[in-house]
Amino acid sequence: MFGFSLNKLLLTTAIILAIWYGFKWVGRLDRARKKKALKDQGGEPEIRTAEAESLVKCPVCGTYVSPGGAESCGREDCPY
């Protein structure tokens, strides 16, 4: 009754694969729909890249901080 047979294993595998590929297909359709909607609205979105900022090591506590926006860490001898 609850034994494993080749037919049950093949059927279970086929069901899992059908669900897997179904989700992939729906995902592709959704991406294509979103891409078409963006194209209809005026083009691709801008890709923004953040600029890297060099950090400086605090001579007192040794943590790395941004030179422009550093704040005091609360220690009396903190230079920031």
C-alpha positions in Angstrom: 0.0 0.0 0.0 2.7 2.5 1.0 5.5 0.8 -0.8 7.7 2.5 -3.4 7.3 1.4 -7.0 8.9 2.6 -10.2 5.6 4.0 -11.4 5.0 6.1 -8.2 8.6 7.5 -8.4 8.3 8.4 -12.0 4.9 10.0 -11.5 6.2 12.0 -8.5 9.3 13.1 -10.5 7.2 14.1 -13.5 4.9 16.2 -11.2 7.8 17.9 -9.5 9.4 18.7 -12.9 6.2 20.0 -14.3 5.7 22.4 -11.4 9.4 23.5 -11.5 9.3 24.3 -15.2 5.8 25.9 -14.9 7.2 28.4 -12.3 10.2 29.1 -14.6 7.8 29.7 -17.6 5.6 32.0 -15.5 8.7 33.9 -14.3 9.9 34.4 -17.9 6.5 35.7 -19.0 6.4 38.1 -16.0 9.9 39.5 -16.8 9.0 39.9 -20.5 5.8 41.7 -19.5 7.7 44.1 -17.2 10.3 44.7 -19.8 7.7 45.6 -22.4 5.9 47.9 -19.9 9.2 49.7 -19.2 9.8 50.1 -22.9 6.3 51.5 -23.5 6.9 54.0 -20.7 10.0 55.5 -22.2 12.9 53.1 -22.0 15.1 51.2 -19.7 15.7 52.3 -16.1 18.9 54.0 -15.2 21.5 51.9 -13.5 23.1 53.9 -10.8 26.5 53.1 -9.5 27.8 54.3 -6.2 31.3 55.8 -6.0 33.8 54.1 -3.7 35.1 56.2 -0.9 38.4 55.7 0.8 38.3 55.2 4.5 40.8 56.4 7.1 41.9 54.5 10.2 41.2 56.3 13.4 44.6 56.7 15.2 42.9 56.3 18.6 40.5 53.4 18.4 41.6 51.8 15.1 38.2 51.8 13.4 37.9 52.9 9.8 35.8 56.0 9.2 34.8 58.2 6.3 37.0 61.3 6.3 34.2 63.7 5.4 31.4 62.4 7.6 33.2 61.1 10.6 31.7 61.7 14.0 33.1 61.3 17.5 33.0 57.8 18.9 32.5 59.1 22.4 36.1 58.7 23.6 37.8 61.8 25.1 40.8 61.6 22.8 38.8 61.0 19.6 40.0 63.4 16.9 36.7 63.5 15.1 
